[in-house]
Amino acid sequence: MEELKLRSKYPDSLKPFVEAALTERLRSIETGIKRTQERLQEFETKYQLSTAEFLRRFENDEFNHTFDFDEWMGEAWMLESLLQEKEEVKGIEIVD
C-alpha cells in the first residue's frame, strides 16, 4: 500500500481538512452514481432492455447509432467510472 505524507503550518487542522475533503468527494461521487443510475433506468424503461443487454447488442452492431444510444452508452461508461472512483476514495485511509 502506498503512503502519502502531507506537511502543513497548521498540523492540527490538516487531518480534519483532508477527512472533510474525502467525505465531500465521496458524497459527490455517490450523487453522480444515483443520477447516472436514474438516467440508465430511463433508457431501460424506454427501450425495455437492460443496460448490459443493450451494450452487448450495441457492440455486436445490432443497433444503428442514434443520439439516445450514444447517450445511453456514455451513461453506462460514466457509471463504471464513478463506481471505480468510489472504490478508490473509500480505499484511502488516514493514518497518524
Biopython code that builds the backbone (N, CA, C, O; Angstrom):
import numpy as np
from Bio.PDB.StructureBuilder import StructureBuilder

atoms = [
    (1, "MET", "N", (0.853, -1.171, 0.000)),
    (1, "MET", "CA", (0.000, 0.000, 0.000)),
    (1, "MET", "C", (0.900, 1.236, 0.000)),
    (1, "MET", "O", (1.869, 1.313, 0.755)),
    (2, "GLU", "N", (0.571, 2.181, -0.842)),
    (2, "GLU", "CA", (1.321, 3.434, -0.932)),
    (2, "GLU", "C", (0.968, 4.354, 0.230)),
    (2, "GLU", "O", (-0.121, 4.279, 0.799)),
    (3, "GLU", "N", (1.904, 5.211, 0.561)),
    (3, "GLU", "CA", (1.683, 6.158, 1.638)),
    (3, "GLU", "C", (2.012, 7.553, 1.128)),
    (3, "GLU", "O", (2.936, 7.730, 0.334)),
    (4, "LEU", "N", (1.269, 8.520, 1.577)),
    (4, "LEU", "CA", (1.444, 9.910, 1.177)),
    (4, "LEU", "C", (1.631, 10.745, 2.434)),
    (4, "LEU", "O", (0.862, 10.629, 3.388)),
    (5, "LYS", "N", (2.650, 11.580, 2.428)),
    (5, "LYS", "CA", (2.875, 12.454, 3.580)),
    (5, "LYS", "C", (2.511, 13.878, 3.196)),
    (5, "LYS", "O", (2.823, 14.335, 2.097)),
    (6, "LEU", "N", (1.851, 14.572, 4.107)),
    (6, "LEU", "CA", (1.471, 15.965, 3.902)),
    (6, "LEU", "C", (2.104, 16.802, 4.999)),
    (6, "LEU", "O", (2.238, 16.352, 6.138)),
    (7, "ARG", "N", (2.490, 18.010, 4.653)),
    (7, "ARG", "CA", (3.030, 18.945, 5.642)),
    (7, "ARG", "C", (2.141, 20.175, 5.663)),
    (7, "ARG", "O", (1.588, 20.583, 4.642)),
    (8, "SER", "N", (2.019, 20.753, 6.844)),
    (8, "SER", "CA", (1.185, 21.934, 6.981)),
    (8, "SER", "C", (1.713, 22.813, 8.104)),
    (8, "SER", "O", (2.284, 22.332, 9.083)),
    (9, "LYS", "N", (1.506, 24.110, 7.936)),
    (9, "LYS", "CA", (1.816, 25.043, 9.022)),
    (9, "LYS", "C", (0.868, 24.823, 10.192)),
    (9, "LYS", "O", (1.168, 25.175, 11.332)),
    (10, "TYR", "N", (-0.281, 24.233, 9.885)),
    (10, "TYR", "CA", (-1.331, 24.020, 10.878)),
    (10, "TYR", "C", (-1.659, 22.528, 10.956)),
    (10, "TYR", "O", (-2.722, 22.106, 10.500)),
    (11, "PRO", "N", (-0.768, 21.738, 11.520)),
    (11, "PRO", "CA", (-0.966, 20.286, 11.506)),
    (11, "PRO", "C", (-2.232, 19.818, 12.223)),
    (11, "PRO", "O", (-2.792, 18.782, 11.862)),
    (12, "ASP", "N", (-2.690, 20.555, 13.223)),
    (12, "ASP", "CA", (-3.898, 20.136, 13.938)),
    (12, "ASP", "C", (-5.143, 20.218, 13.067)),
    (12, "ASP", "O", (-6.115, 19.501, 13.307)),
    (13, "SER", "N", (-5.124, 21.073, 12.072)),
    (13, "SER", "CA", (-6.293, 21.201, 11.206)),
    (13, "SER", "C", (-6.175, 20.366, 9.931)),
    (13, "SER", "O", (-7.139, 20.249, 9.174)),
    (14, "LEU", "N", (-5.006, 19.790, 9.695)),
    (14, "LEU", "CA", (-4.786, 19.053, 8.450)),
    (14, "LEU", "C", (-5.660, 17.797, 8.360)),
    (14, "LEU", "O", (-6.321, 17.585, 7.343)),
    (15, "LYS", "N", (-5.674, 16.978, 9.386)),
    (15, "LYS", "CA", (-6.450, 15.742, 9.347)),
    (15, "LYS", "C", (-7.936, 16.011, 9.142)),
    (15, "LYS", "O", (-8.543, 15.399, 8.263)),
    (16, "PRO", "N", (-8.552, 16.917, 9.934)),
    (16, "PRO", "CA", (-9.980, 17.194, 9.692)),
    (16, "PRO", "C", (-10.245, 17.763, 8.294)),
    (16, "PRO", "O", (-11.279, 17.476, 7.691)),
    (17, "PHE", "N", (-9.321, 18.561, 7.788)),
    (17, "PHE", "CA", (-9.467, 19.134, 6.450)),
    (17, "PHE", "C", (-9.479, 18.039, 5.393)),
    (17, "PHE", "O", (-10.343, 18.032, 4.516)),
    (18, "VAL", "N", (-8.534, 17.120, 5.469)),
    (18, "VAL", "CA", (-8.451, 16.027, 4.496)),
    (18, "VAL", "C", (-9.657, 15.099, 4.636)),
    (18, "VAL", "O", (-10.229, 14.671, 3.633)),
    (19, "GLU", "N", (-10.042, 14.789, 5.865)),
    (19, "GLU", "CA", (-11.220, 13.938, 6.081)),
    (19, "GLU", "C", (-12.473, 14.573, 5.488)),
    (19, "GLU", "O", (-13.281, 13.894, 4.854)),
    (20, "ALA", "N", (-12.628, 15.866, 5.696)),
    (20, "ALA", "CA", (-13.801, 16.568, 5.157)),
    (20, "ALA", "C", (-13.779, 16.560, 3.629)),
    (20, "ALA", "O", (-14.816, 16.368, 2.995)),
    (21, "ALA", "N", (-12.610, 16.765, 3.041)),
    (21, "ALA", "CA", (-12.492, 16.766, 1.580)),
    (21, "ALA", "C", (-12.833, 15.387, 1.011)),
    (21, "ALA", "O", (-13.522, 15.283, -0.005)),
    (22, "LEU", "N", (-12.356, 14.345, 1.660)),
    (22, "LEU", "CA", (-12.665, 12.990, 1.197)),
    (22, "LEU", "C", (-14.148, 12.671, 1.355)),
    (22, "LEU", "O", (-14.757, 12.050, 0.484)),
    (23, "THR", "N", (-14.716, 13.098, 2.466)),
    (23, "THR", "CA", (-16.145, 12.875, 2.699)),
    (23, "THR", "C", (-16.977, 13.599, 1.644)),
    (23, "THR", "O", (-17.939, 13.038, 1.120)),
    (24, "GLU", "N", (-16.616, 14.823, 1.336)),
    (24, "GLU", "CA", (-17.340, 15.593, 0.326)),
    (24, "GLU", "C", (-17.185, 14.963, -1.054)),
    (24, "GLU", "O", (-18.143, 14.906, -1.825)),
    (25, "ARG", "N", (-15.984, 14.493, -1.364)),
    (25, "ARG", "CA", (-15.761, 13.858, -2.668)),
    (25, "ARG", "C", (-16.601, 12.588, -2.785)),
    (25, "ARG", "O", (-17.202, 12.333, -3.828)),
    (26, "LEU", "N", (-16.644, 11.803, -1.729)),
    (26, "LEU", "CA", (-17.439, 10.587, -1.741)),
    (26, "LEU", "C", (-18.920, 10.911, -1.898)),
    (26, "LEU", "O", (-19.631, 10.220, -2.628)),
    (27, "ARG", "N", (-19.392, 11.956, -1.221)),
    (27, "ARG", "CA", (-20.794, 12.365, -1.346)),
    (27, "ARG", "C", (-21.094, 12.777, -2.788)),
    (27, "ARG", "O", (-22.135, 12.420, -3.340)),
    (28, "SER", "N", (-20.192, 13.516, -3.378)),
    (28, "SER", "CA", (-20.373, 13.961, -4.760)),
    (28, "SER", "C", (-20.410, 12.774, -5.728)),
    (28, "SER", "O", (-21.238, 12.730, -6.638)),
    (29, "ILE", "N", (-19.514, 11.825, -5.521)),
    (29, "ILE", "CA", (-19.494, 10.627, -6.367)),
    (29, "ILE", "C", (-20.795, 9.857, -6.221)),
    (29, "ILE", "O", (-21.375, 9.420, -7.215)),
    (30, "GLU", "N", (-21.256, 9.689, -4.991)),
    (30, "GLU", "CA", (-22.497, 8.945, -4.756)),
    (30, "GLU", "C", (-23.697, 9.647, -5.378)),
    (30, "GLU", "O", (-24.608, 8.986, -5.877)),
    (31, "THR", "N", (-23.709, 10.962, -5.356)),
    (31, "THR", "CA", (-24.771, 11.719, -6.024)),
    (31, "THR", "C", (-24.718, 11.465, -7.531)),
    (31, "THR", "O", (-25.749, 11.261, -8.171)),
    (32, "GLY", "N", (-23.518, 11.480, -8.086)),
    (32, "GLY", "CA", (-23.344, 11.194, -9.514)),
    (32, "GLY", "C", (-23.789, 9.792, -9.871)),
    (32, "GLY", "O", (-24.417, 9.578, -10.908)),
    (33, "ILE", "N", (-23.465, 8.832, -9.012)),
    (33, "ILE", "CA", (-23.890, 7.449, -9.246)),
    (33, "ILE", "C", (-25.413, 7.362, -9.259)),
    (33, "ILE", "O", (-26.001, 6.719, -10.129)),
    (34, "LYS", "N", (-26.035, 8.005, -8.300)),
    (34, "LYS", "CA", (-27.509, 7.968, -8.232)),
    (34, "LYS", "C", (-28.129, 8.563, -9.488)),
    (34, "LYS", "O", (-29.041, 7.979, -10.074)),
    (35, "ARG", "N", (-27.633, 9.732, -9.904)),
    (35, "ARG", "CA", (-28.177, 10.377, -11.114)),
    (35, "ARG", "C", (-27.953, 9.515, -12.345)),
    (35, "ARG", "O", (-28.837, 9.387, -13.192)),
    (36, "THR", "N", (-26.770, 8.924, -12.442)),
    (36, "THR", "CA", (-26.457, 8.093, -13.598)),
    (36, "THR", "C", (-27.328, 6.846, -13.619)),
    (36, "THR", "O", (-27.814, 6.448, -14.678)),
    (37, "GLN", "N", (-27.531, 6.228, -12.464)),
    (37, "GLN", "CA", (-28.411, 5.053, -12.397)),
    (37, "GLN", "C", (-29.841, 5.408, -12.768)),
    (37, "GLN", "O", (-30.521, 4.624, -13.428)),
    (38, "GLU", "N", (-30.301, 6.572, -12.355)),
    (38, "GLU", "CA", (-31.652, 7.016, -12.725)),
    (38, "GLU", "C", (-31.761, 7.201, -14.234)),
    (38, "GLU", "O", (-32.757, 6.819, -14.849)),
    (39, "ARG", "N", (-30.743, 7.782, -14.808)),
    (39, "ARG", "CA", (-30.752, 8.005, -16.262)),
    (39, "ARG", "C", (-30.720, 6.667, -17.008)),
    (39, "ARG", "O", (-31.422, 6.492, -18.005)),
    (40, "LEU", "N", (-29.909, 5.730, -16.526)),
    (40, "LEU", "CA", (-29.876, 4.404, -17.147)),
    (40, "LEU", "C", (-31.239, 3.730, -17.051)),
    (40, "LEU", "O", (-31.685, 3.078, -17.995)),
    (41, "GLN", "N", (-31.896, 3.890, -15.910)),
    (41, "GLN", "CA", (-33.226, 3.303, -15.731)),
    (41, "GLN", "C", (-34.216, 3.885, -16.732)),
    (41, "GLN", "O", (-35.083, 3.172, -17.238)),
    (42, "GLU", "N", (-34.091, 5.171, -17.016)),
    (42, "GLU", "CA", (-34.974, 5.793, -18.018)),
    (42, "GLU", "C", (-34.794, 5.135, -19.386)),
    (42, "GLU", "O", (-35.772, 4.834, -20.070)),
    (43, "PHE", "N", (-33.536, 4.913, -19.780)),
    (43, "PHE", "CA", (-33.284, 4.253, -21.062)),
    (43, "PHE", "C", (-33.802, 2.819, -21.049)),
    (43, "PHE", "O", (-34.407, 2.370, -22.023)),
    (44, "GLU", "N", (-33.569, 2.099, -19.956)),
    (44, "GLU", "CA", (-34.021, 0.715, -19.861)),
    (44, "GLU", "C", (-35.538, 0.622, -19.965)),
    (44, "GLU", "O", (-36.069, -0.280, -20.613)),
    (45, "THR", "N", (-36.229, 1.555, -19.327)),
    (45, "THR", "CA", (-37.693, 1.572, -19.391)),
    (45, "THR", "C", (-38.156, 1.931, -20.800)),
    (45, "THR", "O", (-39.047, 1.287, -21.353)),
    (46, "LYS", "N", (-37.551, 2.947, -21.366)),
    (46, "LYS", "CA", (-37.946, 3.408, -22.699)),
    (46, "LYS", "C", (-37.768, 2.315, -23.753)),
    (46, "LYS", "O", (-38.625, 2.137, -24.618)),
    (47, "TYR", "N", (-36.653, 1.587, -23.677)),
    (47, "TYR", "CA", (-36.342, 0.591, -24.705)),
    (47, "TYR", "C", (-36.584, -0.852, -24.252)),
    (47, "TYR", "O", (-36.304, -1.794, -24.994)),
    (48, "GLN", "N", (-37.112, -1.022, -23.015)),
    (48, "GLN", "CA", (-37.413, -2.355, -22.493)),
    (48, "GLN", "C", (-36.225, -3.306, -22.658)),
    (48, "GLN", "O", (-36.351, -4.411, -23.187)),
    (49, "LEU", "N", (-35.073, -2.837, -22.187)),
    (49, "LEU", "CA", (-33.829, -3.578, -22.363)),
    (49, "LEU", "C", (-32.892, -3.201, -21.229)),
    (49, "LEU", "O", (-32.783, -2.023, -20.888)),
    (50, "SER", "N", (-32.215, -4.174, -20.639)),
    (50, "SER", "CA", (-31.242, -3.848, -19.596)),
    (50, "SER", "C", (-30.032, -3.178, -20.235)),
    (50, "SER", "O", (-29.762, -3.354, -21.423)),
    (51, "THR", "N", (-29.327, -2.427, -19.449)),
    (51, "THR", "CA", (-28.124, -1.756, -19.963)),
    (51, "THR", "C", (-27.097, -2.787, -20.406)),
    (51, "THR", "O", (-26.458, -2.613, -21.444)),
    (52, "ALA", "N", (-26.929, -3.848, -19.641)),
    (52, "ALA", "CA", (-25.957, -4.882, -20.011)),
    (52, "ALA", "C", (-26.308, -5.492, -21.369)),
    (52, "ALA", "O", (-25.433, -5.681, -22.214)),
    (53, "GLU", "N", (-27.583, -5.797, -21.572)),
    (53, "GLU", "CA", (-28.025, -6.373, -22.850)),
    (53, "GLU", "C", (-27.872, -5.356, -23.975)),
    (53, "GLU", "O", (-27.440, -5.702, -25.074)),
    (54, "PHE", "N", (-28.224, -4.109, -23.704)),
    (54, "PHE", "CA", (-28.054, -3.063, -24.710)),
    (54, "PHE", "C", (-26.599, -2.977, -25.154)),
    (54, "PHE", "O", (-26.313, -2.962, -26.351)),
    (55, "LEU", "N", (-25.674, -2.918, -24.188)),
    (55, "LEU", "CA", (-24.253, -2.791, -24.526)),
    (55, "LEU", "C", (-23.764, -3.986, -25.334)),
    (55, "LEU", "O", (-23.024, -3.827, -26.304)),
    (56, "ARG", "N", (-24.177, -5.174, -24.933)),
    (56, "ARG", "CA", (-23.774, -6.379, -25.666)),
    (56, "ARG", "C", (-24.255, -6.319, -27.110)),
    (56, "ARG", "O", (-23.493, -6.577, -28.042)),
    (57, "ARG", "N", (-25.520, -5.979, -27.281)),
    (57, "ARG", "CA", (-26.083, -5.933, -28.630)),
    (57, "ARG", "C", (-25.527, -4.766, -29.435)),
    (57, "ARG", "O", (-25.326, -4.888, -30.643)),
    (58, "PHE", "N", (-25.277, -3.638, -28.777)),
    (58, "PHE", "CA", (-24.724, -2.478, -29.485)),
    (58, "PHE", "C", (-23.316, -2.793, -29.985)),
    (58, "PHE", "O", (-22.956, -2.453, -31.112)),
    (59, "GLU", "N", (-22.523, -3.447, -29.132)),
    (59, "GLU", "CA", (-21.163, -3.815, -29.530)),
    (59, "GLU", "C", (-21.149, -4.841, -30.656)),
    (59, "GLU", "O", (-20.162, -4.947, -31.385)),
    (60, "ASN", "N", (-22.231, -5.594, -30.805)),
    (60, "ASN", "CA", (-22.358, -6.558, -31.903)),
    (60, "ASN", "C", (-23.013, -5.932, -33.132)),
    (60, "ASN", "O", (-23.421, -6.640, -34.052)),
    (61, "ASP", "N", (-23.110, -4.614, -33.142)),
    (61, "ASP", "CA", (-23.685, -3.862, -34.269)),
    (61, "ASP", "C", (-25.122, -4.254, -34.587)),
    (61, "ASP", "O", (-25.519, -4.286, -35.752)),
    (62, "GLU", "N", (-25.902, -4.553, -33.549)),
    (62, "GLU", "CA", (-27.306, -4.899, -33.758)),
    (62, "GLU", "C", (-28.204, -3.662, -33.787)),
    (62, "GLU", "O", (-29.388, -3.759, -34.111)),
    (63, "PHE", "N", (-27.641, -2.503, -33.449)),
    (63, "PHE", "CA", (-28.405, -1.260, -33.441)),
    (63, "PHE", "C", (-27.703, -0.221, -34.304)),
    (63, "PHE", "O", (-26.477, -0.212, -34.420)),
    (64, "ASN", "N", (-28.498, 0.647, -34.902)),
    (64, "ASN", "CA", (-27.933, 1.803, -35.583)),
    (64, "ASN", "C", (-27.602, 2.867, -34.547)),
    (64, "ASN", "O", (-28.234, 2.937, -33.493)),
    (65, "HIS", "N", (-26.628, 3.678, -34.848)),
    (65, "HIS", "CA", (-26.278, 4.766, -33.927)),
    (65, "HIS", "C", (-27.389, 5.799, -33.908)),
    (65, "HIS", "O", (-27.857, 6.259, -34.950)),
    (66, "THR", "N", (-27.798, 6.150, -32.699)),
    (66, "THR", "CA", (-28.742, 7.251, -32.501)),
    (66, "THR", "C", (-28.205, 8.078, -31.344)),
    (66, "THR", "O", (-27.331, 7.629, -30.602)),
    (67, "PHE", "N", (-28.721, 9.264, -31.195)),
    (67, "PHE", "CA", (-28.308, 10.107, -30.081)),
    (67, "PHE", "C", (-28.611, 9.417, -28.757)),
    (67, "PHE", "O", (-27.778, 9.424, -27.851)),
    (68, "ASP", "N", (-29.800, 8.821, -28.635)),
    (68, "ASP", "CA", (-30.167, 8.107, -27.409)),
    (68, "ASP", "C", (-29.171, 6.994, -27.099)),
    (68, "ASP", "O", (-28.729, 6.853, -25.959)),
    (69, "PHE", "N", (-28.824, 6.219, -28.094)),
    (69, "PHE", "CA", (-27.926, 5.089, -27.857)),
    (69, "PHE", "C", (-26.529, 5.569, -27.486)),
    (69, "PHE", "O", (-25.877, 4.983, -26.622)),
    (70, "ASP", "N", (-26.075, 6.624, -28.131)),
    (70, "ASP", "CA", (-24.772, 7.187, -27.763)),
    (70, "ASP", "C", (-24.794, 7.695, -26.327)),
    (70, "ASP", "O", (-23.833, 7.508, -25.581)),
    (71, "GLU", "N", (-25.881, 8.333, -25.947)),
    (71, "GLU", "CA", (-26.012, 8.846, -24.588)),
    (71, "GLU", "C", (-26.111, 7.693, -23.584)),
    (71, "GLU", "O", (-25.514, 7.747, -22.509)),
    (72, "TRP", "N", (-26.849, 6.679, -23.934)),
    (72, "TRP", "CA", (-27.003, 5.509, -23.063)),
    (72, "TRP", "C", (-25.630, 4.855, -22.823)),
    (72, "TRP", "O", (-25.285, 4.508, -21.694)),
    (73, "MET", "N", (-24.876, 4.700, -23.883)),
    (73, "MET", "CA", (-23.548, 4.119, -23.769)),
    (73, "MET", "C", (-22.656, 5.003, -22.889)),
    (73, "MET", "O", (-21.910, 4.497, -22.051)),
    (74, "GLY", "N", (-22.736, 6.306, -23.082)),
    (74, "GLY", "CA", (-21.953, 7.233, -22.277)),
    (74, "GLY", "C", (-22.318, 7.164, -20.802)),
    (74, "GLY", "O", (-21.440, 7.219, -19.941)),
    (75, "GLU", "N", (-23.597, 7.046, -20.510)),
    (75, "GLU", "CA", (-24.040, 6.924, -19.123)),
    (75, "GLU", "C", (-23.523, 5.629, -18.497)),
    (75, "GLU", "O", (-23.128, 5.614, -17.331)),
    (76, "ALA", "N", (-23.525, 4.556, -19.264)),
    (76, "ALA", "CA", (-23.017, 3.277, -18.759)),
    (76, "ALA", "C", (-21.529, 3.384, -18.444)),
    (76, "ALA", "O", (-21.074, 2.891, -17.411)),
    (77, "TRP", "N", (-20.778, 4.020, -19.321)),
    (77, "TRP", "CA", (-19.342, 4.215, -19.073)),
    (77, "TRP", "C", (-19.126, 5.131, -17.871)),
    (77, "TRP", "O", (-18.210, 4.917, -17.077)),
    (78, "MET", "N", (-19.967, 6.147, -17.742)),
    (78, "MET", "CA", (-19.859, 7.062, -16.610)),
    (78, "MET", "C", (-20.084, 6.324, -15.294)),
    (78, "MET", "O", (-19.355, 6.535, -14.326)),
    (79, "LEU", "N", (-21.095, 5.458, -15.262)),
    (79, "LEU", "CA", (-21.368, 4.699, -14.049)),
    (79, "LEU", "C", (-20.165, 3.834, -13.677)),
    (79, "LEU", "O", (-19.765, 3.775, -12.514)),
    (80, "GLU", "N", (-19.603, 3.178, -14.660)),
    (80, "GLU", "CA", (-18.426, 2.344, -14.403)),
    (80, "GLU", "C", (-17.283, 3.180, -13.822)),
    (80, "GLU", "O", (-16.621, 2.764, -12.871)),
    (81, "SER", "N", (-17.062, 4.337, -14.389)),
    (81, "SER", "CA", (-16.008, 5.231, -13.913)),
    (81, "SER", "C", (-16.273, 5.724, -12.500)),
    (81, "SER", "O", (-15.365, 5.750, -11.669)),
    (82, "LEU", "N", (-17.508, 6.114, -12.224)),
    (82, "LEU", "CA", (-17.869, 6.604, -10.895)),
    (82, "LEU", "C", (-17.742, 5.512, -9.838)),
    (82, "LEU", "O", (-17.283, 5.772, -8.726)),
    (83, "LEU", "N", (-18.142, 4.305, -10.179)),
    (83, "LEU", "CA", (-18.027, 3.201, -9.227)),
    (83, "LEU", "C", (-16.557, 2.915, -8.909)),
    (83, "LEU", "O", (-16.208, 2.631, -7.763)),
    (84, "GLN", "N", (-15.710, 2.991, -9.918)),
    (84, "GLN", "CA", (-14.277, 2.790, -9.706)),
    (84, "GLN", "C", (-13.710, 3.900, -8.817)),
    (84, "GLN", "O", (-12.937, 3.635, -7.897)),
    (85, "GLU", "N", (-14.099, 5.134, -9.101)),
    (85, "GLU", "CA", (-13.613, 6.258, -8.299)),
    (85, "GLU", "C", (-14.090, 6.145, -6.850)),
    (85, "GLU", "O", (-13.353, 6.476, -5.922)),
    (86, "LYS", "N", (-15.308, 5.684, -6.665)),
    (86, "LYS", "CA", (-15.834, 5.498, -5.304)),
    (86, "LYS", "C", (-14.972, 4.502, -4.539)),
    (86, "LYS", "O", (-14.631, 4.736, -3.379)),
    (87, "GLU", "N", (-14.625, 3.407, -5.175)),
    (87, "GLU", "CA", (-13.779, 2.406, -4.524)),
    (87, "GLU", "C", (-12.411, 2.987, -4.179)),
    (87, "GLU", "O", (-11.856, 2.691, -3.121)),
    (88, "GLU", "N", (-11.873, 3.807, -5.065)),
    (88, "GLU", "CA", (-10.574, 4.417, -4.816)),
    (88, "GLU", "C", (-10.633, 5.358, -3.618)),
    (88, "GLU", "O", (-9.747, 5.331, -2.764)),
    (89, "VAL", "N", (-11.660, 6.181, -3.550)),
    (89, "VAL", "CA", (-11.790, 7.115, -2.425)),
    (89, "VAL", "C", (-12.027, 6.349, -1.130)),
    (89, "VAL", "O", (-11.450, 6.686, -0.095)),
    (90, "LYS", "N", (-12.864, 5.329, -1.179)),
    (90, "LYS", "CA", (-13.135, 4.542, 0.024)),
    (90, "LYS", "C", (-11.896, 3.775, 0.489)),
    (90, "LYS", "O", (-11.796, 3.396, 1.656)),
    (91, "GLY", "N", (-10.966, 3.554, -0.420)),
    (91, "GLY", "CA", (-9.742, 2.830, -0.087)),
    (91, "GLY", "C", (-8.673, 3.708, 0.557)),
    (91, "GLY", "O", (-7.603, 3.221, 0.923)),
    (92, "ILE", "N", (-8.958, 4.992, 0.695)),
    (92, "ILE", "CA", (-7.991, 5.906, 1.324)),
    (92, "ILE", "C", (-8.176, 5.844, 2.837)),
    (92, "ILE", "O", (-9.281, 6.003, 3.355)),
    (93, "GLU", "N", (-7.087, 5.613, 3.515)),
    (93, "GLU", "CA", (-7.109, 5.531, 4.967)),
    (93, "GLU", "C", (-6.139, 6.575, 5.512)),
    (93, "GLU", "O", (-4.990, 6.648, 5.076)),
    (94, "ILE", "N", (-6.596, 7.369, 6.451)),
    (94, "ILE", "CA", (-5.746, 8.377, 7.079)),
    (94, "ILE", "C", (-5.104, 7.727, 8.294)),
    (94, "ILE", "O", (-5.783, 7.240, 9.198)),
    (95, "VAL", "N", (-3.788, 7.734, 8.289)),
    (95, "VAL", "CA", (-3.044, 7.156, 9.410)),
    (95, "VAL", "C", (-2.240, 8.259, 10.084)),
    (95, "VAL", "O", (-1.834, 9.229, 9.444)),
    (96, "ASP", "N", (-2.019, 8.103, 11.357)),
    (96, "ASP", "CA", (-1.237, 9.094, 12.093)),
    (96, "ASP", "C", (0.233, 8.731, 12.080)),
    (96, "ASP", "O", (1.052, 9.451, 12.652)),
]
sb = StructureBuilder()
sb.init_structure("model")
sb.init_model(0)
sb.init_chain("A")
sb.init_seg("    ")
for serial, (resi, resn, name, xyz) in enumerate(atoms, 1):
    if name == "N":
        sb.init_residue(resn, " ", resi, " ")
    sb.init_atom(name, np.array(xyz, "f"), 0.0, 1.0, " ", f" {name:<3s}", serial, name[0])
structure = sb.get_structure()
